């Protein structure tokens, strides 16, 4: 099981900085969307129902954390998951659907 918190000196659980991103709905939806098939930014934005600018910022954060990678195809950047990104996407799918993989 993943430990999403760190203990502080007063024993109150504190969420790690790198995990705060996943307390928001859109980044989780982006990971799950990309897990279905690699895709490009504007398509992901439509599927997740958010702006292109927000999508680009979030995808950059996901890439900075090593969860996604990009490949240039002409003028488009295709986003896909890394191994670690796939693990997190599957974990989120399980939490959201209650199904075991």
N, C-alpha and C positions, 0 to 999 in steps of 0.2 A: 504494500500500500504506500502511496506517495504521501510524504509529510509536507503539507502545504504551509506550515507555520514554522516559526522559530520561537523559542522561548526567550523572553526578556528577563531582566533581573527580578522583576516583581511577579514572575510566573504567569503573566498574562500573555496568551498567544498573540503573536503579531504576524501578519501576512508578509511573506518575503516580497521584496520589490519586484523580482522577476515574475512572480505569480499574480500580481495585481492586474495585469492585462486581461487575465481570464475571468475576472469578476464582471466583465462587461460582456454583453450578449453578442455583439458584432464580431469580435475577434474569434470567439468560439464557433460562431456560424461560418466564418471564413475558413477556419481549419477544417471543419466538417465538409464544407463545399469543395475545397481543394482535394480532400481525401477521396471524393467520388471520382474526380478526374482533374488533371492539371488544367489550368484555365488562365486567362489574361484578366487584367485589372478591371476594365469596364464591365466585363461579363460577370465577374465576381460581385462587383458593386450592385448590379441589377438583381442577382440571385439573393443577395443578403439584404437588399433594400436599404442601401446607404449611398452617400455621395461618393463620387470617384475620388475626390481629394481625401476623404476619410479612409477610404479603402487603401489608397496608396500609402498613407502614413502608417496604417495598421499593418499592411503587408511588409513594410520596411522594418517595423518592430519585430514581427514574427521572424523575418530573415535574420535580423541582428541577434535574436535569441537562438538561432540555429534550427528553427522549426520548419522553415521553407527555404527553397532555393529557386533561382530563376534561370531561364534559358531564353536567349533572344531568338525570335523567329521573325525575320524581317523587321518591321517596326514594332512588333508586339513583344512584351516580356511575358513568357509563360511561367506561371507559378506552380510549383509542385511541392510536396512535403518531403522532408528528410525522414530518416528512420525515426528520430526522436519526435518529429512532428506527427508522424503516423501513430506512434504510441499514444501521444496526447489526444489526437483526434478520436482514436478508438475509445479511450477512457471517457472522453466527453460524450460520445455517442451512447456508451453504456450508461452513464449517469442520466442522460436525458431520456433514454428510452426504457431503461430498466432491464434491458436484455443483456445476456452474457454473450461474448463473442463466440 
